[in-house]
Amino acid sequence: MTPAAEPATTAVRVWDLPTRLFHWVLAASVIGSVVSAKIGGNAMSWHFRFGYVVLTLLAFRVLWGFAGGHWSRFATFAYTPAALVRYLRGVPRPGERFDVGHSPLGALSVFAMLAALAVQLGTGLIADDEIANVGPLNRHVAVATGLAATAYHKSVGQALVIVLVALHVVAIVVYLLRRRNLIAPMVHGDKRLPASVPASADTLATRLFAAVLLAGCAAVVDWLVSQG
């Protein structure tokens, strides 16, 4: 019996440009935020700036999770526990494509990072180190709340973000060793896949729409910070 031929593949747009830019700018901003915090002193002004950029990006990503390209939408990687088990066992159901967008493990990493950053940003906005750095919204909370937020932000919160970033890097290396490059698609946006796999919309119109969303998020963050 002749073995069935593998389906022909073509370049399919998986990661739209807004998602790719979000990913790389977020990575640079998180690194800049951590480094500036470690340096301290005058570098803390940059720590705040990086934090505001991350907050803007996070707000944008939440909106883009509902309005972005197909594989950037939360609906495509909000897996059930059963799907995670099937992925770990390597027995996907017919039609399940864990190799296109975020895999179940990758999805957990994404949601964990978004949640950790959200809490880190929230505590940073109301923090007060009782030396020279005060979050812009600190005056709106009780002193004890601000101090508790500072303690979390400087210790557990920062460590959690660093650990999640490190795990992300380790996962990329592991996949590279298994001859699966996760970096390249996040640069150029495409993966070699069967033509039947739906592509993410990535047109001039969707990119302009993303720019409007990002500008709106930046305006909201600027207003929020001004409330201090």
Secondary structure, 3 states (H helix, E strand, C coil): CCCCCCCCEEEEECCCHHHHHHHHHHHHHHHHHHHHHHHCHHHHHHHHHHHHHHHHHHHHHHHHHHHCCHHHCHHHHCCCHHHHHHHHHCCCCCCCCCCCCCCHHHHHHHHHHHHHHHHHHHHHHCCECCCCCECCCHHHCCHHHHHHHHHHHHHHHHHHHHHHHHHHHHHHHHHHHCCCCCHHHHHHCEEEEECCCCCCCCCHHHHHHHHHHHHHHHHHHHHHHHCC
